[in-house]
Amino acid sequence: MQNVTIAKSLVLKLDALIIPAEEIGALVAVAHLDAAIQALCREFDLRREGSESD
């Protein structure tokens, strides 16, 4: 269960980096952050809060 808690925390931290990265034009980094978030959600069966639909 601790792994799920850590994964949730990582998702929140990574998600918080997306807007600042977009603001400086780091779009490749944004894509990698998004991919990392999706992978964590998939691996730990998490829902991404406020996610856009694909």
CHARMM-style PDB file with segment names, atoms N, HN, CA, C and O in Angstrom:
ATOM      1  N   MET     1       0.823  -1.199   0.000  1.00  0.00      PROA
ATOM      2  CA  MET     1       0.000   0.000   0.000  1.00  0.00      PROA
ATOM      3  C   MET     1       0.863   1.257   0.000  1.00  0.00      PROA
ATOM      4  O   MET     1       0.462   2.285  -0.546  1.00  0.00      PROA
ATOM      5  N   GLN     2       2.036   1.183   0.604  1.00  0.00      PROA
ATOM      6  HN  GLN     2       2.362   0.348   1.048  1.00  0.00      PROA
ATOM      7  CA  GLN     2       2.906   2.349   0.636  1.00  0.00      PROA
ATOM      8  C   GLN     2       3.336   2.738  -0.776  1.00  0.00      PROA
ATOM      9  O   GLN     2       3.488   3.925  -1.066  1.00  0.00      PROA
ATOM     10  N   ASN     3       3.533   1.759  -1.655  1.00  0.00      PROA
ATOM     11  HN  ASN     3       3.409   0.795  -1.419  1.00  0.00      PROA
ATOM     12  CA  ASN     3       3.917   2.064  -3.029  1.00  0.00      PROA
ATOM     13  C   ASN     3       2.847   2.878  -3.738  1.00  0.00      PROA
ATOM     14  O   ASN     3       3.166   3.781  -4.511  1.00  0.00      PROA
ATOM     15  N   VAL     4       1.586   2.572  -3.486  1.00  0.00      PROA
ATOM     16  HN  VAL     4       1.326   1.839  -2.857  1.00  0.00      PROA
ATOM     17  CA  VAL     4       0.488   3.321  -4.098  1.00  0.00      PROA
ATOM     18  C   VAL     4       0.504   4.760  -3.596  1.00  0.00      PROA
ATOM     19  O   VAL     4       0.289   5.691  -4.372  1.00  0.00      PROA
ATOM     20  N   THR     5       0.752   4.945  -2.325  1.00  0.00      PROA
ATOM     21  HN  THR     5       0.927   4.189  -1.694  1.00  0.00      PROA
ATOM     22  CA  THR     5       0.827   6.290  -1.755  1.00  0.00      PROA
ATOM     23  C   THR     5       1.968   7.081  -2.381  1.00  0.00      PROA
ATOM     24  O   THR     5       1.806   8.258  -2.702  1.00  0.00      PROA
ATOM     25  N   ILE     6       3.100   6.450  -2.553  1.00  0.00      PROA
ATOM     26  HN  ILE     6       3.231   5.494  -2.293  1.00  0.00      PROA
ATOM     27  CA  ILE     6       4.247   7.104  -3.188  1.00  0.00      PROA
ATOM     28  C   ILE     6       3.923   7.438  -4.636  1.00  0.00      PROA
ATOM     29  O   ILE     6       4.246   8.528  -5.108  1.00  0.00      PROA
ATOM     30  N   ALA     7       3.290   6.512  -5.343  1.00  0.00      PROA
ATOM     31  HN  ALA     7       3.028   5.626  -4.959  1.00  0.00      PROA
ATOM     32  CA  ALA     7       2.922   6.748  -6.741  1.00  0.00      PROA
ATOM     33  C   ALA     7       1.958   7.924  -6.858  1.00  0.00      PROA
ATOM     34  O   ALA     7       2.108   8.756  -7.752  1.00  0.00      PROA
ATOM     35  N   LYS     8       0.970   8.003  -5.967  1.00  0.00      PROA
ATOM     36  HN  LYS     8       0.848   7.327  -5.241  1.00  0.00      PROA
ATOM     37  CA  LYS     8       0.025   9.129  -5.981  1.00  0.00      PROA
ATOM     38  C   LYS     8       0.761  10.445  -5.768  1.00  0.00      PROA
ATOM     39  O   LYS     8       0.477  11.439  -6.437  1.00  0.00      PROA
ATOM     40  N   SER     9       1.700  10.446  -4.841  1.00  0.00      PROA
ATOM     41  HN  SER     9       1.931   9.639  -4.298  1.00  0.00      PROA
ATOM     42  CA  SER     9       2.485  11.644  -4.564  1.00  0.00      PROA
ATOM     43  C   SER     9       3.309  12.052  -5.781  1.00  0.00      PROA
ATOM     44  O   SER     9       3.384  13.234  -6.118  1.00  0.00      PROA
ATOM     45  N   LEU    10       3.924  11.076  -6.435  1.00  0.00      PROA
ATOM     46  HN  LEU    10       3.863  10.116  -6.161  1.00  0.00      PROA
ATOM     47  CA  LEU    10       4.706  11.360  -7.641  1.00  0.00      PROA
ATOM     48  C   LEU    10       3.834  11.925  -8.749  1.00  0.00      PROA
ATOM     49  O   LEU    10       4.234  12.863  -9.439  1.00  0.00      PROA
ATOM     50  N   VAL    11       2.651  11.365  -8.924  1.00  0.00      PROA
ATOM     51  HN  VAL    11       2.326  10.603  -8.363  1.00  0.00      PROA
ATOM     52  CA  VAL    11       1.732  11.866  -9.951  1.00  0.00      PROA
ATOM     53  C   VAL    11       1.409  13.335  -9.690  1.00  0.00      PROA
ATOM     54  O   VAL    11       1.433  14.149 -10.613  1.00  0.00      PROA
ATOM     55  N   LEU    12       1.112  13.670  -8.455  1.00  0.00      PROA
ATOM     56  HN  LEU    12       1.093  13.008  -7.705  1.00  0.00      PROA
ATOM     57  CA  LEU    12       0.795  15.062  -8.120  1.00  0.00      PROA
ATOM     58  C   LEU    12       1.981  15.986  -8.366  1.00  0.00      PROA
ATOM     59  O   LEU    12       1.818  17.083  -8.901  1.00  0.00      PROA
ATOM     60  N   LYS    13       3.172  15.546  -7.976  1.00  0.00      PROA
ATOM     61  HN  LYS    13       3.304  14.655  -7.541  1.00  0.00      PROA
ATOM     62  CA  LYS    13       4.371  16.370  -8.163  1.00  0.00      PROA
ATOM     63  C   LYS    13       4.705  16.555  -9.635  1.00  0.00      PROA
ATOM     64  O   LYS    13       5.032  17.660 -10.065  1.00  0.00      PROA
ATOM     65  N   LEU    14       4.624  15.479 -10.407  1.00  0.00      PROA
ATOM     66  HN  LEU    14       4.358  14.580 -10.057  1.00  0.00      PROA
ATOM     67  CA  LEU    14       4.915  15.576 -11.837  1.00  0.00      PROA
ATOM     68  C   LEU    14       3.877  16.439 -12.544  1.00  0.00      PROA
ATOM     69  O   LEU    14       4.217  17.243 -13.411  1.00  0.00      PROA
ATOM     70  N   ASP    15       2.614  16.271 -12.174  1.00  0.00      PROA
ATOM     71  HN  ASP    15       2.337  15.618 -11.469  1.00  0.00      PROA
ATOM     72  CA  ASP    15       1.542  17.058 -12.784  1.00  0.00      PROA
ATOM     73  C   ASP    15       1.731  18.553 -12.517  1.00  0.00      PROA
ATOM     74  O   ASP    15       1.425  19.385 -13.371  1.00  0.00      PROA
ATOM     75  N   ALA    16       2.232  18.886 -11.337  1.00  0.00      PROA
ATOM     76  HN  ALA    16       2.481  18.210 -10.642  1.00  0.00      PROA
ATOM     77  CA  ALA    16       2.459  20.291 -10.987  1.00  0.00      PROA
ATOM     78  C   ALA    16       3.560  20.924 -11.832  1.00  0.00      PROA
ATOM     79  O   ALA    16       3.635  22.150 -11.922  1.00  0.00      PROA
ATOM     80  N   LEU    17       4.404  20.122 -12.445  1.00  0.00      PROA
ATOM     81  HN  LEU    17       4.342  19.126 -12.372  1.00  0.00      PROA
ATOM     82  CA  LEU    17       5.495  20.643 -13.275  1.00  0.00      PROA
ATOM     83  C   LEU    17       5.074  20.917 -14.715  1.00  0.00      PROA
ATOM     84  O   LEU    17       5.797  21.590 -15.451  1.00  0.00      PROA
ATOM     85  N   ILE    18       3.926  20.410 -15.121  1.00  0.00      PROA
ATOM     86  HN  ILE    18       3.339  19.864 -14.524  1.00  0.00      PROA
ATOM     87  CA  ILE    18       3.518  20.541 -16.522  1.00  0.00      PROA
ATOM     88  C   ILE    18       3.287  21.994 -16.922  1.00  0.00      PROA
ATOM     89  O   ILE    18       3.818  22.429 -17.944  1.00  0.00      PROA
ATOM     90  N   ILE    19       2.523  22.750 -16.165  1.00  0.00      PROA
ATOM     91  HN  ILE    19       2.091  22.397 -15.335  1.00  0.00      PROA
ATOM     92  CA  ILE    19       2.220  24.140 -16.543  1.00  0.00      PROA
ATOM     93  C   ILE    19       3.484  24.993 -16.594  1.00  0.00      PROA
ATOM     94  O   ILE    19       3.679  25.709 -17.576  1.00  0.00      PROA
ATOM     95  N   PRO    20       4.355  24.951 -15.579  1.00  0.00      PROA
ATOM     96  CA  PRO    20       5.588  25.738 -15.692  1.00  0.00      PROA
ATOM     97  C   PRO    20       6.439  25.341 -16.901  1.00  0.00      PROA
ATOM     98  O   PRO    20       7.042  26.199 -17.546  1.00  0.00      PROA
ATOM     99  N   ALA    21       6.485  24.056 -17.205  1.00  0.00      PROA
ATOM    100  HN  ALA    21       5.995  23.359 -16.681  1.00  0.00      PROA
ATOM    101  CA  ALA    21       7.257  23.609 -18.365  1.00  0.00      PROA
ATOM    102  C   ALA    21       6.631  24.122 -19.659  1.00  0.00      PROA
ATOM    103  O   ALA    21       7.344  24.525 -20.578  1.00  0.00      PROA
ATOM    104  N   GLU    22       5.303  24.108 -19.733  1.00  0.00      PROA
ATOM    105  HN  GLU    22       4.724  23.781 -18.987  1.00  0.00      PROA
ATOM    106  CA  GLU    22       4.614  24.655 -20.909  1.00  0.00      PROA
ATOM    107  C   GLU    22       4.894  26.147 -21.055  1.00  0.00      PROA
ATOM    108  O   GLU    22       5.103  26.643 -22.162  1.00  0.00      PROA
ATOM    109  N   GLU    23       4.896  26.851 -19.937  1.00  0.00      PROA
ATOM    110  HN  GLU    23       4.726  26.448 -19.038  1.00  0.00      PROA
ATOM    111  CA  GLU    23       5.102  28.302 -19.969  1.00  0.00      PROA
ATOM    112  C   GLU    23       6.464  28.691 -20.525  1.00  0.00      PROA
ATOM    113  O   GLU    23       6.607  29.760 -21.117  1.00  0.00      PROA
ATOM    114  N   ILE    24       7.463  27.840 -20.342  1.00  0.00      PROA
ATOM    115  HN  ILE    24       7.348  26.972 -19.860  1.00  0.00      PROA
ATOM    116  CA  ILE    24       8.791  28.164 -20.882  1.00  0.00      PROA
ATOM    117  C   ILE    24       9.035  27.495 -22.230  1.00  0.00      PROA
ATOM    118  O   ILE    24      10.128  27.584 -22.789  1.00  0.00      PROA
ATOM    119  N   GLY    25       8.010  26.826 -22.744  1.00  0.00      PROA
ATOM    120  HN  GLY    25       7.122  26.754 -22.290  1.00  0.00      PROA
ATOM    121  CA  GLY    25       8.120  26.222 -24.062  1.00  0.00      PROA
ATOM    122  C   GLY    25       8.823  24.882 -24.106  1.00  0.00      PROA
ATOM    123  O   GLY    25       9.271  24.449 -25.168  1.00  0.00      PROA
ATOM    124  N   ALA    26       8.923  24.225 -22.976  1.00  0.00      PROA
ATOM    125  HN  ALA    26       8.559  24.576 -22.113  1.00  0.00      PROA
ATOM    126  CA  ALA    26       9.598  22.925 -22.912  1.00  0.00      PROA
ATOM    127  C   ALA    26       8.598  21.806 -23.226  1.00  0.00      PROA
ATOM    128  O   ALA    26       8.265  20.991 -22.366  1.00  0.00      PROA
ATOM    129  N   LEU    27       8.132  21.790 -24.467  1.00  0.00      PROA
ATOM    130  HN  LEU    27       8.402  22.453 -25.165  1.00  0.00      PROA
ATOM    131  CA  LEU    27       7.049  20.886 -24.836  1.00  0.00      PROA
ATOM    132  C   LEU    27       7.474  19.420 -24.892  1.00  0.00      PROA
ATOM    133  O   LEU    27       6.658  18.535 -24.638  1.00  0.00      PROA
ATOM    134  N   VAL    28       8.727  19.154 -25.218  1.00  0.00      PROA
ATOM    135  HN  VAL    28       9.390  19.874 -25.424  1.00  0.00      PROA
ATOM    136  CA  VAL    28       9.204  17.768 -25.190  1.00  0.00      PROA
ATOM    137  C   VAL    28       9.213  17.271 -23.745  1.00  0.00      PROA
ATOM    138  O   VAL    28       8.838  16.130 -23.475  1.00  0.00      PROA
ATOM    139  N   ALA    29       9.636  18.118 -22.830  1.00  0.00      PROA
ATOM    140  HN  ALA    29       9.941  19.045 -23.049  1.00  0.00      PROA
ATOM    141  CA  ALA    29       9.624  17.752 -21.411  1.00  0.00      PROA
ATOM    142  C   ALA    29       8.194  17.506 -20.934  1.00  0.00      PROA
ATOM    143  O   ALA    29       7.943  16.584 -20.159  1.00  0.00      PROA
ATOM    144  N   VAL    30       7.265  18.332 -21.398  1.00  0.00      PROA
ATOM    145  HN  VAL    30       7.469  19.081 -22.027  1.00  0.00      PROA
ATOM    146  CA  VAL    30       5.858  18.153 -21.034  1.00  0.00      PROA
ATOM    147  C   VAL    30       5.359  16.788 -21.506  1.00  0.00      PROA
ATOM    148  O   VAL    30       4.656  16.090 -20.776  1.00  0.00      PROA
ATOM    149  N   ALA    31       5.723  16.416 -22.717  1.00  0.00      PROA
ATOM    150  HN  ALA    31       6.295  16.983 -23.311  1.00  0.00      PROA
ATOM    151  CA  ALA    31       5.308  15.114 -23.241  1.00  0.00      PROA
ATOM    152  C   ALA    31       5.876  13.976 -22.393  1.00  0.00      PROA
ATOM    153  O   ALA    31       5.191  12.983 -22.147  1.00  0.00      PROA
ATOM    154  N   HSD    32       7.110  14.118 -21.953  1.00  0.00      PROA
ATOM    155  HN  HSD    32       7.666  14.925 -22.153  1.00  0.00      PROA
ATOM    156  CA  HSD    32       7.725  13.086 -21.112  1.00  0.00      PROA
ATOM    157  C   HSD    32       7.081  13.044 -19.726  1.00  0.00      PROA
ATOM    158  O   HSD    32       6.869  11.964 -19.174  1.00  0.00      PROA
ATOM    159  N   LEU    33       6.771  14.201 -19.168  1.00  0.00      PROA
ATOM    160  HN  LEU    33       6.943  15.078 -19.617  1.00  0.00      PROA
ATOM    161  CA  LEU    33       6.078  14.239 -17.880  1.00  0.00      PROA
ATOM    162  C   LEU    33       4.722  13.555 -17.988  1.00  0.00      PROA
ATOM    163  O   LEU    33       4.346  12.754 -17.132  1.00  0.00      PROA
ATOM    164  N   ASP    34       3.995  13.882 -19.053  1.00  0.00      PROA
ATOM    165  HN  ASP    34       4.300  14.532 -19.748  1.00  0.00      PROA
ATOM    166  CA  ASP    34       2.679  13.288 -19.258  1.00  0.00      PROA
ATOM    167  C   ASP    34       2.782  11.769 -19.408  1.00  0.00      PROA
ATOM    168  O   ASP    34       1.966  11.031 -18.857  1.00  0.00      PROA
ATOM    169  N   ALA    35       3.776  11.313 -20.148  1.00  0.00      PROA
ATOM    170  HN  ALA    35       4.439  11.913 -20.596  1.00  0.00      PROA
ATOM    171  CA  ALA    35       3.971   9.870 -20.324  1.00  0.00      PROA
ATOM    172  C   ALA    35       4.304   9.193 -18.992  1.00  0.00      PROA
ATOM    173  O   ALA    35       3.825   8.094 -18.713  1.00  0.00      PROA
ATOM    174  N   ALA    36       5.120   9.846 -18.181  1.00  0.00      PROA
ATOM    175  HN  ALA    36       5.510  10.738 -18.408  1.00  0.00      PROA
ATOM    176  CA  ALA    36       5.473   9.286 -16.871  1.00  0.00      PROA
ATOM    177  C   ALA    36       4.242   9.201 -15.970  1.00  0.00      PROA
ATOM    178  O   ALA    36       4.053   8.214 -15.259  1.00  0.00      PROA
ATOM    179  N   ILE    37       3.414  10.235 -16.004  1.00  0.00      PROA
ATOM    180  HN  ILE    37       3.568  11.037 -16.581  1.00  0.00      PROA
ATOM    181  CA  ILE    37       2.186  10.244 -15.205  1.00  0.00      PROA
ATOM    182  C   ILE    37       1.254   9.126 -15.661  1.00  0.00      PROA
ATOM    183  O   ILE    37       0.698   8.399 -14.838  1.00  0.00      PROA
ATOM    184  N   GLN    38       1.087   8.995 -16.961  1.00  0.00      PROA
ATOM    185  HN  GLN    38       1.538   9.586 -17.630  1.00  0.00      PROA
ATOM    186  CA  GLN    38       0.222   7.934 -17.495  1.00  0.00      PROA
ATOM    187  C   GLN    38       0.734   6.554 -17.100  1.00  0.00      PROA
ATOM    188  O   GLN    38      -0.051   5.674 -16.747  1.00  0.00      PROA
ATOM    189  N   ALA    39       2.047   6.366 -17.158  1.00  0.00      PROA
ATOM    190  HN  ALA    39       2.685   7.081 -17.445  1.00  0.00      PROA
ATOM    191  CA  ALA    39       2.632   5.073 -16.796  1.00  0.00      PROA
ATOM    192  C   ALA    39       2.404   4.753 -15.316  1.00  0.00      PROA
ATOM    193  O   ALA    39       2.059   3.623 -14.971  1.00  0.00      PROA
ATOM    194  N   LEU    40       2.592   5.732 -14.454  1.00  0.00      PROA
ATOM    195  HN  LEU    40       2.873   6.650 -14.733  1.00  0.00      PROA
ATOM    196  CA  LEU    40       2.344   5.516 -13.026  1.00  0.00      PROA
ATOM    197  C   LEU    40       0.878   5.176 -12.769  1.00  0.00      PROA
ATOM    198  O   LEU    40       0.568   4.264 -12.003  1.00  0.00      PROA
ATOM    199  N   CYS    41      -0.011   5.913 -13.414  1.00  0.00      PROA
ATOM    200  HN  CYS    41       0.241   6.654 -14.036  1.00  0.00      PROA
ATOM    201  CA  CYS    41      -1.443   5.661 -13.233  1.00  0.00      PROA
ATOM    202  C   CYS    41      -1.815   4.261 -13.707  1.00  0.00      PROA
ATOM    203  O   CYS    41      -2.596   3.566 -13.057  1.00  0.00      PROA
ATOM    204  N   ARG    42      -1.261   3.858 -14.823  1.00  0.00      PROA
ATOM    205  HN  ARG    42      -0.627   4.422 -15.351  1.00  0.00      PROA
ATOM    206  CA  ARG    42      -1.545   2.528 -15.368  1.00  0.00      PROA
ATOM    207  C   ARG    42      -0.969   1.433 -14.454  1.00  0.00      PROA
ATOM    208  O   ARG    42      -1.646   0.452 -14.150  1.00  0.00      PROA
ATOM    209  N   GLU    43       0.270   1.612 -14.028  1.00  0.00      PROA
ATOM    210  HN  GLU    43       0.820   2.410 -14.276  1.00  0.00      PROA
ATOM    211  CA  GLU    43       0.940   0.588 -13.224  1.00  0.00      PROA
ATOM    212  C   GLU    43       0.321   0.418 -11.845  1.00  0.00      PROA
ATOM    213  O   GLU    43       0.256  -0.694 -11.322  1.00  0.00      PROA
ATOM    214  N   PHE    44      -0.136   1.523 -11.254  1.00  0.00      PROA
ATOM    215  HN  PHE    44      -0.083   2.427 -11.680  1.00  0.00      PROA
ATOM    216  CA  PHE    44      -0.674   1.468  -9.895  1.00  0.00      PROA
ATOM    217  C   PHE    44      -2.190   1.642  -9.853  1.00  0.00      PROA
ATOM    218  O   PHE    44      -2.768   1.857  -8.787  1.00  0.00      PROA
ATOM    219  N   ASP    45      -2.832   1.545 -11.026  1.00  0.00      PROA
ATOM    220  HN  ASP    45      -2.363   1.370 -11.892  1.00  0.00      PROA
ATOM    221  CA  ASP    45      -4.291   1.620 -11.134  1.00  0.00      PROA
ATOM    222  C   ASP    45      -4.841   2.881 -10.460  1.00  0.00      PROA
ATOM    223  O   ASP    45      -5.748   2.817  -9.630  1.00  0.00      PROA
ATOM    224  N   LEU    46      -4.268   4.025 -10.838  1.00  0.00      PROA
ATOM    225  HN  LEU    46      -3.531   4.077 -11.512  1.00  0.00      PROA
ATOM    226  CA  LEU    46      -4.668   5.312 -10.278  1.00  0.00      PROA
ATOM    227  C   LEU    46      -5.486   6.090 -11.298  1.00  0.00      PROA
ATOM    228  O   LEU    46      -5.334   5.904 -12.506  1.00  0.00      PROA
ATOM    229  N   ARG    47      -6.349   6.955 -10.804  1.00  0.00      PROA
ATOM    230  HN  ARG    47      -6.473   7.106  -9.823  1.00  0.00      PROA
ATOM    231  CA  ARG    47      -7.057   7.896 -11.664  1.00  0.00      PROA
ATOM    232  C   ARG    47      -6.319   9.209 -11.613  1.00  0.00      PROA
ATOM    233  O   ARG    47      -5.928   9.677 -10.544  1.00  0.00      PROA
ATOM    234  N   ARG    48      -6.133   9.794 -12.764  1.00  0.00      PROA
ATOM    235  HN  ARG    48      -6.450   9.414 -13.632  1.00  0.00      PROA
ATOM    236  CA  ARG    48      -5.471  11.097 -12.825  1.00  0.00      PROA
ATOM    237  C   ARG    48      -6.527  12.164 -12.620  1.00  0.00      PROA
ATOM    238  O   ARG    48      -7.451  12.293 -13.423  1.00  0.00      PROA
ATOM    239  N   GLU    49      -6.394  12.923 -11.557  1.00  0.00      PROA
ATOM    240  HN  GLU    49      -5.644  12.819 -10.905  1.00  0.00      PROA
ATOM    241  CA  GLU    49      -7.361  13.974 -11.243  1.00  0.00      PROA
ATOM    242  C   GLU    49      -7.256  15.100 -12.256  1.00  0.00      PROA
ATOM    243  O   GLU    49      -6.159  15.562 -12.571  1.00  0.00      PROA
ATOM    244  N   GLY    50      -8.395  15.538 -12.764  1.00  0.00      PROA
ATOM    245  HN  GLY    50      -9.286  15.162 -12.508  1.00  0.00      PROA
ATOM    246  CA  GLY    50      -8.407  16.664 -13.691  1.00  0.00      PROA
ATOM    247  C   GLY    50      -7.773  16.372 -15.025  1.00  0.00      PROA
ATOM    248  O   GLY    50      -7.354  17.293 -15.725  1.00  0.00      PROA
ATOM    249  N   SER    51      -7.690  15.100 -15.395  1.00  0.00      PROA
ATOM    250  HN  SER    51      -8.030  14.351 -14.826  1.00  0.00      PROA
ATOM    251  CA  SER    51      -7.039  14.756 -16.656  1.00  0.00      PROA
ATOM    252  C   SER    51      -7.930  15.087 -17.836  1.00  0.00      PROA
ATOM    253  O   SER    51      -9.157  15.083 -17.740  1.00  0.00      PROA
ATOM    254  N   GLU    52      -7.273  15.374 -18.957  1.00  0.00      PROA
ATOM    255  HN  GLU    52      -6.276  15.377 -19.034  1.00  0.00      PROA
ATOM    256  CA  GLU    52      -8.006  15.624 -20.174  1.00  0.00      PROA
ATOM    257  C   GLU    52      -8.364  14.277 -20.773  1.00  0.00      PROA
ATOM    258  O   GLU    52      -7.677  13.282 -20.544  1.00  0.00      PROA
ATOM    259  N   SER    53      -9.456  14.250 -21.550  1.00  0.00      PROA
ATOM    260  HN  SER    53     -10.015  15.058 -21.736  1.00  0.00      PROA
ATOM    261  CA  SER    53      -9.786  12.990 -22.219  1.00  0.00      PROA
ATOM    262  C   SER    53      -8.907  12.809 -23.436  1.00  0.00      PROA
ATOM    263  O   SER    53      -8.547  13.775 -24.109  1.00  0.00      PROA
ATOM    264  N   ASP    54      -8.561  11.548 -23.715  1.00  0.00      PROA
ATOM    265  HN  ASP    54      -8.853  10.763 -23.169  1.00  0.00      PROA
ATOM    266  CA  ASP    54      -7.677  11.245 -24.847  1.00  0.00      PROA
ATOM    267  C   ASP    54      -8.429  11.209 -26.143  1.00  0.00      PROA
ATOM    268  OT1 ASP    54      -7.836  10.967 -27.194  1.00  0.00      PROA
TER     269      ASP     54
END
